[in-house]
């Protein structure tokens, strides 16, 4: 019309989803010292974090109860890993997430 147009911008609605289980990486990676894993847990529960060497042997393992949310979990807990490649696994309610970590000297 003679007075112009009046348009309302579109409205965006964002529905937050429950956080998914994830193993967001190992830090620092590569490492020359202690390792930590960044994990996201959707609901409170027991989690197990373990590190395996290239032969598949468990070289470090811990189990703990954690609240829902994002956590930094130490992997080495005072242990000194030999240089090499390690698989880091997160176990939670029957699900397994994994990533790799490299230790240098």
VENQUI-V934467 format. One record per pair of residues at least 24 apart in sequence whose ideal C-beta (glycine too) atoms are under 7 Angstrom apart, sorted by the first residue. I is the first residue (numbers start at 1). J is the second residue. Records with the same first field share a line. If there is no record, write none. Layout:
I->J + J
This chain:
18->42
21->92 + 95 + 97
22->97
23->90 + 97 + 98 + 99
25->99
26->75 + 88 + 99 + 101
29->101 + 102
30->102 + 103 + 104
31->101 + 103 + 104
32->104 + 105
34->74 + 76
35->75 + 76 + 101
36->72 + 73 + 74 + 75
37->73 + 75 + 88 + 90
38->70 + 72
39->71 + 73 + 90
40->70
41->66 + 68 + 69 + 71 + 92
42->68
43->68
44->68
45->92 + 93
47->90 + 91 + 92
48->91
49->73 + 75 + 90
50->89
51->75 + 86 + 88
52->86 + 87 + 89
53->84 + 86
54->84 + 85
